Structures are given as structure tokens and as C-alpha cells.
Amino acid sequence: MSKKVGFAIIGAGGMGSFYTRILKELPEAEVVAVVDINESRARELARQYNIGEYYSDWHKVLEKDYVDAVAVCTPVKFHKEIAVVALESGKHVICEKPPAMNASEAEEMAEAAKRSKKILLYGFQWRFKASSRYVKRLVEKDYLGKIYRVRVHYLRKSIPLGAGKWFIRKELAGGGILIDCGVHFIDLAYWLLGRPKPIEAFGVGYDYLGRQQFEEFGVEDTFIGMVFFENGTTLVIENAWMQNWREEHGFTVYGTRGSASIYPSLEVYLDLEGNYSFVKPEVKEIEPTVLKLKHFIEATEKGYSDISPRPEDGVVVMKIIDALYESAVKRKSVEISV
């Protein structure tokens, strides 16, 4: 490595702080600037990590030659504009999930990456979990047989507000639990299955509990959906920010010869020597965001296009999200055009 990759953090909230902490620990990276519309928050994050520059206007860091890459950690509404302008300014971009407000914006971002020949990577860190990669190998080697069903349930007991309430405002977040958390698991399923073509979606959303708790609640707090793929696989997804019950979590793939659970723990059900048995493989988990950022840095240095996730993956995932939301409004299934 000839030099450290210079990062500007755009958005000094929870994820911006998290990225900054990790990047400060990576020898191949240097955080050279922090940006936030709230300049005092940018200043505080810069002070905390001994970063020399902070701004309230993100355009300013794009003028700096020593800024090689930007980490977009803002509300979703601003992802597309910042990413496109940064790419066109010759900067690499790592953008937090979800990619954008909708698939149309994600397409603009992917096109900008292609034109600029710069790296655009989305924050889908579940791909980098050791348990995810273990199950990915099982699927690729056909140990589980034909995967015909994937079930996800990510059900929290109460809504985590973090640094603010912007993500319960549709005009800033694009939606609620589906686009915030469900997007992770849709991407994970799409990747595990080998990027099959989605063809149809059906979904329904609820906001009962959210509206009870917050007067300004403008998104869904619960979403239940099904996604159908051309290869015959069905993804069933249940997500909730809040429910009047204990938390429930799971991500399981079901095959004709076995099944595997990634979350909350790695567990495999396979035919071993003539008997089906549950086994719990031991894997060493490393913080997936660390691995994601190292992958991004390596890509900026080598300039290769074989990154994971690809910008095009973000487009497909957002088309699925769009179709699920459209289905919830129309109360009928919606075709997906990819």
C-alpha cells in the first residue's frame, strides 16, 4: 500500500461515529475530515478523534485532493445526491444502507459509479458475517440441495431512536422498518441465493404501535412480505420495530437436503452418514463492518469491479423494496421488472 486512503465522514450521527471509530483503528485508512449539517456535531466528532477538519457543507470536502473516499452516513434522502456528486468529483463512495429512497435513485448512483470508474459500495455488512459466508458455501456446494424457501423474522420489542427521529419521517427515510432493517435481509437472501431474478412481491405494513407512541410517526413499524424469484425460491420476511411481545429473530434457508440458520446463531440441519442431525459449526466472527471497510479500501487501491455488493445489487434490492411498498398500498401482488 503506497499511502493511506483519506476518508471524509459525511454525517456525524450514530453511523458516522461508528465508521470513524473503526477507520481510526485501520492502518490503511485516515479520516481527514468530518461533515455534518450541524457544525457543532461535526466539530465534536472531529475533536473526539483528533481529526483536523470539519465542515457543515459536504461539497467542501470534494474539493480536497487528499480526500480519496467519502462515507455517506446521512439520512436516506441525501444519499443519492451526495453519492452521485462525489463519484463525479472523482471520489470513491461507501454509502450506508439503504442505498437510496427508491430504485430510480439507486440506478442513478450505479450509473454514476460506472461513468466515473470509481468504487460505490453499500453498507450491507451481513454479507461479511462469518456465519453468512459459511452458509453461502453450503449453498454453492449444493449441500442443502435446492433452496426453495428463505424465512426472515426480525422483530424488536421497542423502537431504537438513536440520535434522532428522522427515520420515522417518510420524507427523510423513504419508509420504515422494511427499508431500514428489512433491506439488510433482502440483500442477504439475494446474495446467498446467487443473485436470482425477483419476479413478484406481496406485502402489508402496519403503523398501529408507532402512531400510539409518536404523534409524528409517518412510516410503518411492522412489515410482512413475500418475494418470489424466477428460480422458484420464496422469501418470507417479517420485520417489526416494536411489538407487544418479546423480541424474536431468525434467518433460515430451507433446502431439499438440509437447512441452515444464520441468525441468531449458526446452526445446520444435514444428512450426516445417513442420519439427519443438527450441528452448530464453530466460526470466528469479526465485526462485519470492519471487514466491509477493509474490502472497500482494498477495492479503492486495486480498482477492481468485482466488489460485493455491486452497485447493481443495490438497484435490485431497491426494486424489491419498491414492489413490496407498492403491494402494501394496492393490497395485491406486484410484478418486479429487473
PEMO-V115457 format. One record per pair of residues at least 6 apart in sequence whose ideal C-beta (glycine too) atoms are under 8 Angstrom apart, sorted by the first residue. I is the first residue (numbers start at 1). J is the second residue. D is the distance in Angstrom with one decimal. If there is no record, write none. Layout:
BEGIN
I;J;D / I;J;D
END
This chain:
BEGIN
1;28;5.6 / 1;301;6.4 / 4;27;7.6 / 4;28;6.1 / 4;29;5.9 / 4;30;4.2 / 5;28;6.4 / 5;29;5.3 / 5;30;7.1 / 5;68;4.9 / 5;69;5.8 / 5;92;8.0 / 5;297;5.2 / 5;300;5.6 / 5;301;7.2 / 6;30;5.4 / 6;31;8.0 / 6;32;4.6 / 6;64;7.9 / 6;66;4.7 / 6;67;5.2 / 6;68;4.7 / 6;69;7.2 / 7;19;8.0 / 7;23;5.6 / 7;29;5.9 / 7;30;6.8 / 7;31;4.9 / 7;32;6.6 / 7;67;7.4 / 7;68;7.3 / 7;69;5.3 / 7;70;7.1 / 7;71;5.9 / 8;31;7.7 / 8;32;6.4 / 8;33;4.3 / 8;34;7.4 / 8;35;6.3 / 8;58;7.8 / 8;61;3.9 / 8;64;7.5 / 8;67;4.7 / 8;69;7.5 / 8;70;4.8 / 8;71;7.4 / 9;16;4.9 / 9;19;5.9 / 9;20;5.4 / 9;23;7.9 / 9;31;6.1 / 9;33;7.3 / 9;34;4.9 / 9;35;6.8 / 9;45;7.3 / 9;70;7.8 / 9;71;5.1 / 9;73;6.4 / 10;16;7.4 / 10;35;4.6 / 10;36;7.8 / 10;58;4.9 / 10;61;7.4 / 10;70;5.5 / 10;71;6.6 / 10;72;5.4 / 10;73;6.4 / 10;74;6.0 / 10;82;6.0 / 11;35;7.3 / 11;36;6.2 / 11;71;7.9 / 11;72;6.8 / 11;73;3.5 / 11;74;3.9 / 11;75;7.9 / 11;96;7.9 / 12;34;5.5 / 12;35;7.4 / 12;36;3.8 / 12;38;7.4 / 12;41;4.6 / 12;42;4.9 / 12;44;7.5 / 12;45;4.3 / 12;73;7.8 / 13;36;7.6 / 13;41;7.6 / 13;73;6.6 / 13;162;7.2 / 13;163;4.3 / 13;164;7.0 / 14;162;4.8 / 14;163;5.0 / 15;73;4.2 / 15;96;5.3 / 15;123;7.9 / 16;34;7.3 / 16;36;7.3 / 16;45;6.8 / 16;71;7.2 / 16;73;3.9 / 17;45;6.0 / 18;289;6.9 / 19;71;4.9 / 19;73;6.1 / 19;289;7.6 / 19;293;7.3 / 20;31;5.5 / 20;34;7.1 / 20;45;6.2 / 20;49;5.5 / 20;51;7.6 / 21;49;7.3 / 22;287;7.4 / 22;289;6.0 / 22;290;5.6 / 22;293;5.9 / 23;29;4.5 / 23;30;7.8 / 23;31;5.1 / 23;71;7.7 / 23;293;6.4 / 24;31;6.1 / 24;49;5.4 / 26;290;7.6 / 26;293;6.6 / 26;294;6.8 / 26;297;7.2 / 28;294;7.5 / 28;297;5.3 / 29;293;7.2 / 29;297;5.9 / 31;49;6.6 / 31;51;5.3 / 32;51;7.0 / 32;52;6.9 / 32;53;6.4 / 32;64;7.3 / 32;66;5.8 / 32;67;6.1 / 33;46;7.8 / 33;51;6.8 / 33;52;7.6 / 33;53;4.1 / 33;54;6.7 / 33;55;6.6 / 33;61;4.9 / 33;64;7.0 / 33;67;6.5 / 34;42;4.7 / 34;45;5.0 / 34;46;4.6 / 34;51;5.6 / 34;53;7.3 / 34;54;4.6 / 34;55;7.6 / 35;42;5.9 / 35;54;7.1 / 35;55;4.8 / 35;56;7.1 / 35;57;7.3 / 35;58;4.6 / 35;60;7.6 / 35;61;5.9 / 36;42;3.9 / 36;45;7.4 / 36;54;7.7 / 36;56;6.7 / 37;56;5.9 / 38;56;7.3 / 39;54;7.0 / 39;55;7.4 / 39;56;4.0 / 42;54;4.0 / 42;55;6.5 / 42;56;6.5 / 43;54;5.0 / 45;51;7.4 / 45;54;7.4 / 46;52;7.4 / 46;53;7.0 / 46;54;4.1 / 53;61;7.8 / 55;61;6.4 / 58;70;7.7 / 58;82;5.9 / 59;85;7.4 / 61;67;5.1 / 61;70;6.7 / 62;70;7.6 / 62;85;6.7 / 62;86;5.9 / 62;89;4.2 / 62;91;6.2 / 67;91;6.3 / 68;91;6.8 / 68;92;6.3 / 68;300;6.4 / 69;91;5.9 / 69;92;4.0 / 69;93;6.9 / 69;94;6.7 / 69;119;7.7 / 69;296;7.5 / 69;300;5.9 / 70;82;7.2 / 70;86;4.9 / 70;91;5.3 / 70;92;7.6 / 70;93;5.7 / 70;94;7.6 / 71;94;5.1 / 71;95;7.9 / 71;96;7.7 / 72;78;7.6 / 72;79;5.7 / 72;82;5.2 / 72;83;5.8 / 72;86;7.7 / 72;93;6.3 / 72;94;7.2 / 72;95;4.3 / 72;96;6.2 / 73;96;5.1 / 74;82;6.6 / 74;96;8.0 / 75;166;4.8 / 75;167;7.3 / 75;172;4.4 / 75;173;6.5 / 76;98;6.0 / 76;100;6.8 / 76;101;5.7 / 76;167;7.9 / 76;172;6.7 / 76;173;5.3 / 76;174;4.9 / 76;179;7.3 / 77;101;6.3 / 77;171;6.8 / 77;172;4.9 / 77;173;7.6 / 77;174;7.4 / 79;95;5.6 / 79;96;7.6 / 79;98;7.9 / 79;99;6.7 / 79;100;5.2 / 79;101;7.5 / 79;105;7.3 / 79;109;7.6 / 80;100;4.9 / 80;101;7.1 / 80;105;4.0 / 80;106;7.7 / 80;108;6.0 / 80;109;5.8 / 82;93;8.0 / 83;93;4.9 / 83;95;5.3 / 83;109;4.9 / 83;112;7.0 / 83;120;6.6 / 84;108;5.9 / 84;109;6.0 / 84;112;4.4 / 86;93;5.2 / 87;93;5.7 / 87;109;7.7 / 87;112;4.3 / 87;113;5.6 / 87;115;7.7 / 87;116;4.4 / 87;118;5.1 / 87;120;6.4 / 88;112;6.1 / 88;115;7.5 / 88;116;5.9 / 90;116;6.8 / 90;118;6.8 / 91;118;6.6 / 92;118;5.0 / 92;119;4.3 / 92;120;7.6 / 92;296;7.5 / 92;299;7.7 / 92;300;4.6 / 93;113;7.5 / 93;118;7.0 / 93;119;7.1 / 93;120;5.0 / 93;121;7.4 / 94;119;7.9 / 94;121;4.8 / 94;122;7.8 / 94;123;6.9 / 94;292;7.8 / 94;293;7.2 / 94;296;4.9 / 95;109;7.5 / 95;120;7.0 / 95;121;7.3 / 95;122;5.6 / 95;123;6.6 / 96;122;7.8 / 96;123;4.3 / 97;122;6.0 / 97;123;4.6 / 97;124;6.0 / 97;183;5.4 / 97;184;6.4 / 97;187;7.8 / 98;174;6.7 / 98;179;5.0 / 98;180;7.3 / 98;183;4.4 / 98;317;7.7 / 98;318;6.9 / 98;321;7.0 / 99;105;7.6 / 99;106;4.5 / 99;109;6.6 / 99;122;5.1 / 99;314;3.7 / 99;315;7.7 / 99;317;7.0 / 99;318;5.7 / 100;106;4.5 / 100;108;7.9 / 100;109;6.3 / 100;174;7.5 / 100;314;7.5 / 100;318;6.2 / 101;174;4.1 / 102;174;6.8 / 102;318;6.1 / 102;321;7.7 / 102;322;5.5 / 103;315;5.9 / 103;318;4.0 / 103;319;4.4 / 103;321;7.5 / 103;322;5.0 / 105;318;7.7 / 106;311;7.8 / 106;314;4.9 / 106;315;4.6 / 106;317;7.9 / 106;318;4.4 / 107;315;5.3 / 109;120;6.2 / 109;311;6.5 / 109;314;7.2 / 110;120;7.0 / 110;311;3.8 / 110;312;5.7 / 110;314;6.8 / 110;315;5.5 / 112;120;7.5 / 113;119;7.3 / 113;120;3.7 / 113;311;4.8 / 114;311;7.5 / 117;303;7.8 / 119;296;6.7 / 119;299;4.7 / 119;300;5.3 / 119;303;7.9 / 119;307;6.4 / 120;311;4.7 / 121;292;7.5 / 121;295;7.4 / 121;296;4.8 / 121;299;6.9 / 121;307;5.8 / 121;309;7.0 / 122;187;7.9 / 122;309;5.4 / 122;311;7.7 / 122;313;7.5 / 122;314;4.9 / 123;289;7.7 / 123;292;6.8 / 124;183;8.0 / 124;184;6.4 / 124;187;4.5 / 124;188;7.3 / 124;191;7.8 / 124;292;7.9 / 124;309;5.1 / 124;313;7.9 / 125;288;3.9 / 125;289;5.0 / 125;291;7.5 / 125;292;4.6 / 126;132;5.7 / 126;184;5.2 / 126;185;7.3 / 126;187;7.1 / 126;188;4.5 / 126;288;6.8 / 127;133;7.8 / 127;187;7.3 / 127;188;6.6 / 127;191;5.5 / 127;288;7.7 / 127;292;7.9 / 127;308;5.9 / 127;309;6.6 / 128;288;3.9 / 128;289;7.8 / 128;291;4.1 / 128;292;5.1 / 128;295;7.2 / 129;262;7.2 / 129;285;6.5 / 129;288;4.9 / 130;266;8.0 / 130;283;3.9 / 130;284;6.0 / 130;285;4.9 / 130;286;7.0 / 131;262;4.8 / 131;263;7.2 / 131;265;7.7 / 131;266;4.0 / 131;283;5.9 / 131;285;7.0 / 132;188;6.4 / 132;192;7.2 / 132;262;5.5 / 134;266;6.2 / 134;281;6.1 / 134;283;5.5 / 135;192;6.4 / 135;253;6.5 / 135;260;4.6 / 135;262;5.4 / 135;266;7.5 / 135;268;7.8 / 136;191;7.3 / 136;192;5.5 / 138;144;5.4 / 138;258;7.7 / 138;260;5.8 / 138;268;7.0 / 139;147;6.2 / 139;192;5.8 / 139;193;7.1 / 139;194;7.4 / 139;253;6.9 / 139;255;7.8 / 140;194;7.5 / 142;257;7.9 / 143;257;7.0 / 143;258;6.2 / 143;270;6.5 / 144;253;6.7 / 144;255;3.2 / 144;256;7.7 / 144;257;5.7 / 144;258;4.4 / 144;259;6.6 / 144;260;6.3 / 144;270;7.6 / 145;255;4.3 / 145;256;3.5 / 145;257;3.3 / 145;258;6.7 / 146;232;7.8 / 146;255;6.0 / 146;256;4.6 / 147;192;7.9 / 147;193;6.1 / 147;233;5.6 / 147;253;5.4 / 147;254;7.0 / 147;255;4.8 / 148;232;6.3 / 148;233;5.8 / 148;234;7.1 / 148;254;6.4 / 148;255;7.0 / 148;256;6.9 / 149;233;6.9 / 149;234;5.5 / 149;235;8.0 / 149;236;7.0 / 149;253;7.6 / 149;254;4.3 / 150;189;4.7 / 150;192;7.5 / 150;193;7.2 / 150;233;6.7 / 150;234;7.4 / 150;235;4.7 / 150;236;7.1 / 150;251;7.7 / 150;252;7.2 / 150;253;5.1 / 150;254;7.2 / 151;235;8.0 / 151;236;4.8 / 151;237;8.0 / 151;250;6.9 / 151;251;7.6 / 151;252;5.2 / 151;254;7.2 / 152;182;7.7 / 152;185;4.3 / 152;189;7.1 / 152;235;7.2 / 152;236;7.0 / 152;237;4.6 / 152;238;6.9 / 152;239;7.5 / 152;250;7.1 / 152;251;5.2 / 153;237;7.8 / 153;238;4.3 / 153;239;7.7 / 153;248;5.6 / 153;249;6.7 / 153;250;5.0 / 154;181;5.6 / 154;182;7.4 / 154;185;6.5 / 154;238;7.4 / 154;239;5.1 / 154;240;7.6 / 154;249;5.6 / 154;250;8.0 / 154;251;7.9 / 155;238;6.4 / 155;239;7.1 / 155;240;4.5 / 155;243;5.6 / 155;245;7.5 / 155;247;6.2 / 155;248;4.4 / 155;249;6.9 / 156;240;6.2 / 156;241;5.5 / 156;242;6.2 / 156;243;7.3 / 156;247;5.7 / 157;242;6.5 / 157;243;6.5 / 157;245;7.2 / 157;246;6.4 / 157;247;5.0 / 158;241;7.7 / 158;242;5.2 / 159;168;7.6 / 159;210;7.1 / 159;213;7.1 / 159;221;6.9 / 159;241;4.3 / 159;242;5.1 / 160;241;7.7 / 165;214;7.2 / 165;216;7.1 / 166;172;4.5 / 166;173;6.5 / 167;173;4.3 / 167;176;7.8 / 167;180;6.0 / 167;219;7.7 / 168;176;7.1 / 168;210;6.7 / 168;214;6.0 / 168;216;6.9 / 168;217;5.2 / 168;218;6.4 / 168;219;5.7 / 169;216;6.9 / 169;218;5.4 / 169;219;7.4 / 170;176;7.8 / 170;218;4.6 / 170;219;5.1 / 171;218;7.7 / 173;179;6.7 / 173;180;6.8 / 173;219;6.4 / 175;219;5.4 / 175;220;6.8 / 175;321;7.4 / 175;325;6.2 / 176;205;7.1 / 176;207;7.4 / 176;210;7.4 / 176;219;3.1 / 176;220;4.0 / 176;221;6.0 / 176;223;7.1 / 176;241;6.9 / 177;219;7.7 / 177;220;6.1 / 177;221;6.1 / 177;222;6.5 / 177;223;5.4 / 177;239;4.5 / 177;240;6.2 / 177;241;4.8 / 178;203;7.5 / 178;205;6.9 / 178;220;6.6 / 178;223;4.1 / 178;225;7.2 / 178;239;6.0 / 178;321;6.4 / 178;324;6.2 / 178;325;7.0 / 179;321;5.6 / 179;325;8.0 / 180;241;7.9 / 181;239;5.4 / 181;241;7.7 / 182;223;6.1 / 182;225;7.6 / 182;237;5.8 / 182;239;4.5 / 182;321;7.5 / 183;317;6.2 / 183;321;6.2 / 185;237;6.2 / 185;239;7.7 / 185;251;6.2 / 186;227;7.1 / 186;235;7.1 / 186;237;7.0 / 186;317;5.4 / 186;320;5.4 / 186;321;6.9 / 187;309;6.5 / 187;313;6.8 / 187;317;4.9 / 188;251;6.9 / 188;262;7.6 / 189;227;7.9 / 189;235;5.0 / 189;253;7.9 / 190;196;7.4 / 190;198;7.7 / 190;313;6.8 / 190;316;6.5 / 190;317;6.3 / 190;320;7.7 / 191;308;7.3 / 191;309;6.9 / 191;313;7.3 / 192;253;6.4 / 193;229;6.9 / 193;231;7.4 / 193;233;5.9 / 195;313;7.1 / 195;316;7.5 / 196;229;4.2 / 196;230;6.0 / 196;231;4.5 / 196;233;6.4 / 197;229;6.4 / 197;230;4.1 / 197;231;7.6 / 197;338;5.5 / 198;227;5.6 / 198;228;7.2 / 198;229;5.5 / 198;230;7.6 / 198;316;6.8 / 198;319;7.1 / 198;320;5.3 / 198;323;7.7 / 198;336;4.6 / 198;338;6.2 / 199;228;5.7 / 199;229;6.5 / 199;230;5.2 / 199;335;6.7 / 199;336;5.7 / 200;227;7.6 / 200;228;4.4 / 200;323;7.7 / 200;333;5.4 / 200;334;6.9 / 200;335;5.6 / 200;336;6.2 / 201;225;6.4 / 201;226;6.9 / 201;227;5.0 / 201;228;7.2 / 201;320;6.2 / 201;323;3.9 / 201;324;4.9 / 201;327;5.5 / 201;333;6.7 / 201;334;5.5 / 201;336;5.9 / 202;225;6.5 / 202;226;5.0 / 202;324;7.8 / 202;327;5.1 / 202;332;7.4 / 202;333;4.2 / 202;334;7.4 / 203;223;6.2 / 203;224;6.7 / 203;225;3.4 / 203;226;7.3 / 203;323;8.0 / 203;324;3.8 / 203;325;7.1 / 203;327;4.6 / 203;328;4.7 / 204;223;7.4 / 204;224;5.5 / 204;225;7.4 / 204;327;7.8 / 204;328;5.3 / 204;331;7.5 / 205;220;3.4 / 205;222;6.6 / 205;223;4.6 / 205;224;7.8 / 205;325;7.6 / 205;328;4.6 / 206;220;6.2 / 206;221;6.6 / 206;222;4.3 / 206;223;7.7 / 207;217;6.3 / 207;219;6.9 / 207;220;5.2 / 207;221;5.5 / 207;222;7.7 / 208;221;7.4 / 208;222;7.9 / 209;221;5.3 / 209;222;7.5 / 209;242;4.8 / 209;243;7.2 / 209;244;7.4 / 210;217;4.0 / 210;219;7.2 / 210;220;7.5 / 210;221;3.7 / 210;241;7.0 / 210;242;7.0 / 211;217;4.9 / 213;242;7.4 / 220;328;7.6 / 221;240;6.4 / 221;241;4.6 / 221;242;5.5 / 222;239;7.0 / 222;240;4.2 / 222;241;7.3 / 222;242;7.8 / 222;243;7.1 / 223;237;7.4 / 223;238;7.8 / 223;239;5.1 / 223;240;7.7 / 223;324;7.2 / 223;328;7.4 / 224;237;7.2 / 224;238;5.2 / 224;239;7.8 / 225;236;7.7 / 225;237;5.0 / 225;324;4.7 / 225;327;7.4 / 225;328;7.9 / 226;234;6.1 / 226;235;6.8 / 226;236;5.5 / 226;237;7.5 / 227;234;7.2 / 227;235;4.2 / 227;237;7.3 / 227;320;5.7 / 227;323;8.0 / 227;324;7.3 / 227;336;8.0 / 228;234;5.6 / 228;235;8.0 / 229;235;7.3 / 249;263;6.0 / 249;264;4.9 / 250;261;6.5 / 250;263;6.3 / 250;264;6.9 / 251;261;6.7 / 251;262;4.6 / 251;263;4.2 / 252;259;6.2 / 252;260;7.0 / 252;261;4.5 / 252;262;7.5 / 253;259;6.3 / 253;260;5.5 / 253;262;7.8 / 257;270;7.4 / 257;271;6.3 / 258;268;6.7 / 258;269;5.5 / 258;270;4.1 / 258;271;6.5 / 258;276;7.6 / 259;268;7.5 / 259;269;4.8 / 260;266;7.7 / 260;267;7.1 / 260;268;4.7 / 260;269;7.3 / 261;267;4.5 / 261;268;7.7 / 265;280;7.0 / 266;280;6.5 / 266;281;5.7 / 266;283;6.1 / 267;278;6.1 / 267;279;7.3 / 267;280;5.3 / 268;278;7.3 / 268;279;5.2 / 268;280;7.7 / 268;281;6.3 / 269;276;6.3 / 269;277;7.3 / 269;278;5.3 / 269;279;7.9 / 270;276;6.9 / 270;277;6.8 / 270;279;6.8 / 272;279;7.3 / 295;307;7.1 / 295;308;7.2 / 296;307;7.8 / 299;307;5.0 / 316;338;5.7 / 319;336;5.6 / 319;337;7.3 / 319;338;6.0 / 320;336;6.4 / 323;334;4.6 / 323;335;7.5 / 323;336;4.7 / 324;334;7.9 / 326;334;4.8 / 327;333;6.0 / 327;334;4.4
END
